[in-house]
């Protein structure tokens, strides 16, 4: 019994110490609070393909098209495991990325169609004479020439081994790399006829290499954790913005007709074509030694001549 009492006394004493520690905790001495850490300035959000979009700006052009960007949804169905399946692995702001990419070209007008809640609320308030602007001041709204809609359709990732292997006392270890790819399918719809006038289907591969157990390096000094199908969002969102900007560049050059730069051409690959050749079934070869020789048909006319 004495041992049990001693243990209970120790537990109570520890709880008292913890409570006293919490009670003794004080805030910052200054009323202004703690000075926040501010290490990096705000920068522009560019990708390597932003240069291609900006090269379209100085080109002289008339009759610029008017675009309305609709929903460009994430249809990959991928979620992060570290958020109990509630967090999306890819950005949900792809439509906004398309709007920003079009703005970088300076060769397209845009009308808002993605979120009309606030503009329509303004019109309704004007109809109720509750604004300083009259309803007649709105006039006719500009129509769009083309609508951009689409989806993120692929998110694939796989770890492949690479580099030299190192074995110490039966424990193997070596450099590994990871290749992730994201794909975007974006289409141009004619606002008058609803015809699909152009389709862009692109994919971007993201490469990283392992610097320590399950930690991979992407884009210079960025460290990304990759463990059993779980990936951090950092490199993927840059890949998504890259395919978005390249898709918009294709639309402005291939579809609208602006001159394209040679350095901004799409990298064409024939990987799947070569793969298709490998998947073809091998042609069956016949063994000529086993084939029976063909017999000549009997000529009845020659037999009659010998009898005569």
C-alpha positions as CSV (number, residue, x, y, z in Angstrom):
1,X,0.0,0.0,0.0
2,X,2.8,2.3,0.8
3,X,4.3,1.8,-2.7
4,X,0.9,2.8,-4.3
5,X,0.7,5.9,-2.1
6,X,4.2,6.9,-3.1
7,X,3.4,6.6,-6.8
8,X,0.2,8.6,-6.4
9,X,2.1,11.3,-4.5
10,X,4.6,11.5,-7.4
11,X,1.9,11.8,-10.0
12,X,0.2,14.6,-8.1
13,X,3.5,16.4,-7.6
14,X,4.2,16.2,-11.3
15,X,0.8,17.5,-12.2
16,X,1.3,20.4,-9.8
17,X,4.6,21.3,-11.4
18,X,3.0,21.2,-14.9
19,X,0.2,23.5,-13.7
20,X,2.5,25.9,-12.0
21,X,4.6,26.0,-15.2
22,X,1.6,26.9,-17.3
23,X,0.5,29.5,-14.8
24,X,3.9,31.1,-14.7
25,X,4.1,31.4,-18.5
26,X,4.0,35.1,-19.4
27,X,3.6,36.8,-22.8
28,X,6.0,39.1,-24.5
29,X,7.5,41.8,-22.5
30,X,6.6,44.5,-25.1
31,X,3.1,45.6,-25.7
32,X,3.8,45.7,-29.4
33,X,4.4,41.9,-29.4
34,X,7.1,39.9,-31.0
35,X,8.7,41.3,-34.2
36,X,7.7,39.0,-37.1
37,X,10.3,37.3,-39.2
38,X,10.2,38.6,-42.8
39,X,13.0,37.0,-44.8
40,X,11.9,37.0,-48.5
41,X,10.3,39.8,-50.5
42,X,7.1,39.4,-52.6
43,X,8.1,38.4,-56.2
44,X,6.3,37.9,-59.5
45,X,4.9,34.4,-60.1
46,X,6.5,33.3,-63.3
47,X,7.4,30.0,-64.9
48,X,9.8,29.4,-67.8
49,X,6.9,29.7,-70.2
50,X,5.9,33.2,-68.9
51,X,8.6,34.6,-71.3
52,X,6.8,33.0,-74.2
53,X,3.5,34.7,-73.2
54,X,5.2,38.1,-72.7
55,X,6.8,37.9,-76.2
56,X,3.3,38.2,-77.7
57,X,2.7,41.6,-76.1
58,X,4.8,43.8,-78.5
59,X,3.3,42.2,-81.6
60,X,1.0,44.6,-83.4
61,X,-2.5,43.2,-83.8
62,X,-6.1,44.4,-84.3
63,X,-9.5,42.8,-83.6
64,X,-8.3,41.2,-80.4
65,X,-10.5,38.3,-79.3
66,X,-12.6,38.4,-76.1
67,X,-12.3,35.3,-73.9
68,X,-14.5,34.1,-71.1
69,X,-12.8,31.6,-68.8
70,X,-15.1,28.9,-67.3
71,X,-14.4,26.1,-65.0
72,X,-11.1,24.3,-65.3
73,X,-11.6,21.7,-62.6
74,X,-9.3,19.2,-61.0
75,X,-10.6,15.8,-62.2
76,X,-7.6,13.7,-61.2
77,X,-9.4,12.4,-58.1
78,X,-6.1,12.6,-56.1
79,X,-6.1,13.7,-52.4
80,X,-3.3,14.1,-49.8
81,X,-3.0,11.4,-47.3
82,X,-1.7,13.8,-44.6
83,X,-5.1,15.6,-44.5
84,X,-7.2,12.5,-44.0
85,X,-8.2,12.6,-47.6
86,X,-9.8,16.0,-47.4
87,X,-7.1,18.0,-49.1
88,X,-6.6,18.1,-52.8
89,X,-3.2,17.1,-54.2
90,X,-3.4,19.7,-57.0
91,X,-4.4,23.3,-56.9
92,X,-8.1,24.2,-57.3
93,X,-7.3,27.6,-58.8
94,X,-6.6,26.5,-62.4
95,X,-9.2,28.8,-63.9
96,X,-7.5,31.7,-62.2
97,X,-4.2,30.6,-63.7
98,X,-5.7,30.6,-67.2
99,X,-7.0,34.2,-66.6
100,X,-3.5,35.3,-65.5
101,X,-1.9,33.6,-68.4
102,X,-4.2,35.4,-70.9
103,X,-3.5,38.7,-69.2
104,X,0.3,38.2,-69.6
105,X,-0.1,38.1,-73.4
106,X,-1.8,41.5,-73.6
107,X,-3.4,40.3,-76.8
108,X,-6.8,39.3,-75.5
109,X,-9.8,40.9,-73.8
110,X,-11.5,39.1,-71.0
111,X,-15.0,39.2,-69.6
112,X,-16.0,37.8,-66.3
113,X,-18.1,34.7,-66.4
114,X,-16.4,32.5,-63.7
115,X,-18.0,34.3,-60.7
116,X,-20.9,36.6,-61.4
117,X,-22.3,36.8,-57.9
118,X,-21.0,40.3,-57.1
119,X,-21.6,41.9,-60.6
120,X,-25.2,40.5,-60.6
121,X,-25.7,41.8,-57.1
122,X,-24.6,45.2,-58.2
123,X,-27.2,45.1,-61.1
124,X,-29.9,44.0,-58.7
125,X,-29.1,46.8,-56.3
126,X,-29.2,49.3,-59.2
127,X,-32.6,48.0,-60.1
128,X,-33.8,48.7,-56.6
129,X,-32.4,52.3,-56.8
130,X,-30.0,51.6,-53.9
131,X,-26.8,52.5,-55.8
132,X,-25.5,55.9,-57.0
133,X,-25.5,54.3,-60.5
134,X,-28.7,54.0,-62.4
135,X,-29.7,50.7,-64.1
136,X,-29.6,52.5,-67.5
137,X,-25.9,53.2,-67.0
138,X,-25.0,49.5,-67.4
139,X,-26.2,49.3,-71.0
140,X,-25.4,46.1,-72.9
141,X,-22.6,43.9,-71.6
142,X,-19.8,42.9,-73.9
143,X,-20.1,39.4,-75.3
144,X,-17.3,36.9,-75.5
145,X,-15.9,35.4,-78.7
146,X,-14.5,32.2,-77.2
147,X,-14.9,30.3,-73.9
148,X,-12.1,28.4,-72.3
149,X,-13.0,25.3,-70.3
150,X,-11.2,22.1,-69.4
151,X,-9.7,20.1,-66.6
152,X,-6.6,18.7,-64.9
153,X,-6.9,15.1,-66.1
154,X,-3.8,13.3,-64.9
155,X,-1.5,13.1,-61.8
156,X,1.0,10.3,-62.0
157,X,4.0,9.7,-59.8
158,X,6.5,6.9,-59.5
159,X,9.8,6.3,-57.8
160,X,12.5,4.9,-60.0
161,X,16.0,3.9,-58.9
162,X,19.0,5.7,-60.3
163,X,22.6,6.3,-59.5
164,X,25.1,4.0,-57.7
165,X,24.0,1.7,-55.0
166,X,25.8,1.4,-51.7
167,X,25.6,-1.7,-49.5
168,X,26.9,-1.7,-45.9
169,X,26.6,-5.0,-44.0
170,X,23.7,-6.1,-46.0
171,X,21.8,-2.8,-45.8
172,X,21.2,-1.4,-49.2
173,X,20.9,2.3,-50.0
174,X,21.3,4.4,-53.0
175,X,20.2,7.5,-54.9
176,X,16.7,7.5,-56.0
177,X,14.8,9.9,-58.2
178,X,11.1,10.5,-58.6
179,X,9.2,11.6,-61.7
180,X,5.8,13.2,-61.4
181,X,3.6,14.3,-64.3
182,X,0.5,16.4,-64.5
183,X,-1.7,16.8,-67.5
184,X,-4.1,19.5,-68.7
185,X,-6.9,19.3,-71.3
186,X,-8.1,22.8,-72.3
187,X,-10.6,23.5,-75.1
188,X,-11.8,26.6,-76.9
189,X,-15.5,26.8,-77.5
190,X,-17.1,29.2,-80.0
191,X,-19.5,31.5,-78.1
192,X,-21.9,31.8,-81.0
193,X,-22.1,28.3,-82.3
194,X,-20.9,26.3,-79.2
195,X,-18.5,24.4,-81.5
196,X,-15.2,23.2,-80.1
197,X,-12.8,25.1,-82.2
198,X,-9.4,24.1,-80.6
199,X,-8.1,21.6,-78.1
200,X,-4.8,21.6,-76.2
201,X,-3.7,18.5,-74.3
202,X,-0.4,18.8,-72.6
203,X,1.6,17.1,-69.8
204,X,4.5,18.3,-67.7
205,X,7.0,16.0,-66.0
206,X,8.6,17.0,-62.7
207,X,11.9,15.4,-61.7
208,X,13.4,15.2,-58.3
209,X,16.2,13.3,-56.7
210,X,16.5,11.9,-53.2
211,X,18.8,13.7,-50.7
212,X,17.9,11.7,-47.7
213,X,15.3,9.1,-46.7
214,X,12.1,9.9,-48.5
215,X,13.1,13.5,-49.0
216,X,13.5,14.6,-52.6
217,X,14.9,17.8,-54.1
218,X,12.8,19.7,-56.8
219,X,13.6,22.9,-58.5
220,X,17.0,23.8,-57.0
221,X,16.9,23.9,-53.2
222,X,13.3,23.0,-52.6
223,X,13.0,19.8,-50.5
224,X,9.9,17.7,-51.0
225,X,8.8,14.7,-48.9
226,X,7.7,11.7,-51.0
227,X,6.6,8.7,-49.0
228,X,4.3,5.9,-50.0
229,X,2.2,7.8,-52.5
230,X,2.1,11.0,-50.5
231,X,3.6,14.1,-52.1
232,X,3.8,17.7,-51.0
233,X,2.1,20.3,-53.1
234,X,5.1,22.6,-53.8
235,X,6.4,21.2,-57.1
236,X,3.1,20.2,-58.5
237,X,1.6,23.6,-58.5
238,X,4.5,25.0,-60.5
239,X,4.0,22.2,-63.0
240,X,0.3,23.0,-63.3
241,X,1.0,26.7,-63.9
242,X,3.6,25.7,-66.5
243,X,1.2,23.5,-68.6
244,X,-1.5,26.2,-68.2
245,X,0.8,28.9,-69.7
246,X,1.9,26.6,-72.5
247,X,-1.7,25.7,-73.3
248,X,-2.6,29.4,-73.5
249,X,0.4,30.1,-75.7
250,X,-0.7,27.4,-78.1
251,X,-4.2,28.9,-78.2
252,X,-2.8,32.4,-79.0
253,X,-0.5,31.1,-81.7
254,X,-1.9,28.0,-83.2
255,X,-5.6,29.0,-82.9
256,X,-5.6,32.8,-82.9
257,X,-2.7,33.0,-85.4
258,X,-0.1,35.2,-83.6
259,X,3.5,34.4,-84.7
260,X,5.2,31.8,-82.5
261,X,8.7,32.0,-81.3
262,X,11.1,29.1,-82.2
263,X,12.3,28.8,-78.7
264,X,8.7,28.4,-77.4
265,X,7.7,25.5,-79.6
266,X,6.1,22.5,-78.0
267,X,8.5,19.6,-77.4
268,X,7.1,16.8,-79.5
269,X,7.9,13.2,-78.4
270,X,7.3,9.9,-80.1
271,X,7.7,7.8,-76.9
272,X,4.2,6.2,-77.3
273,X,4.7,5.6,-81.0
274,X,7.8,3.6,-80.2
275,X,6.0,1.8,-77.4
276,X,3.2,0.8,-79.8
277,X,5.8,-0.7,-82.1
278,X,7.1,-2.8,-79.2
279,X,3.6,-4.0,-78.3
280,X,2.9,-5.3,-81.7
281,X,2.7,-9.1,-81.8
282,X,5.5,-10.9,-83.5
283,X,4.8,-12.2,-87.0
284,X,4.6,-16.0,-87.2
285,X,7.4,-17.5,-89.3
286,X,6.8,-20.8,-91.1
287,X,9.5,-23.6,-91.3
288,X,10.1,-24.2,-95.0
289,X,11.7,-27.7,-94.3
290,X,8.3,-28.9,-92.9
291,X,6.2,-27.7,-95.9
292,X,5.2,-30.4,-98.3
293,X,6.2,-29.9,-102.0
294,X,3.4,-29.2,-104.3
295,X,2.7,-32.0,-106.9
296,X,2.1,-31.0,-110.5
297,X,-1.4,-31.9,-111.9
298,X,-1.5,-34.9,-114.3
299,X,-1.6,-34.0,-118.0
300,X,-4.1,-36.4,-119.6
301,X,-3.2,-35.2,-123.1
302,X,0.4,-36.5,-122.7
303,X,-0.8,-40.0,-121.8
304,X,-2.9,-40.3,-124.9
305,X,0.1,-39.5,-127.1
306,X,2.3,-42.3,-125.7
307,X,-0.4,-44.9,-126.4
308,X,-0.6,-43.9,-130.0
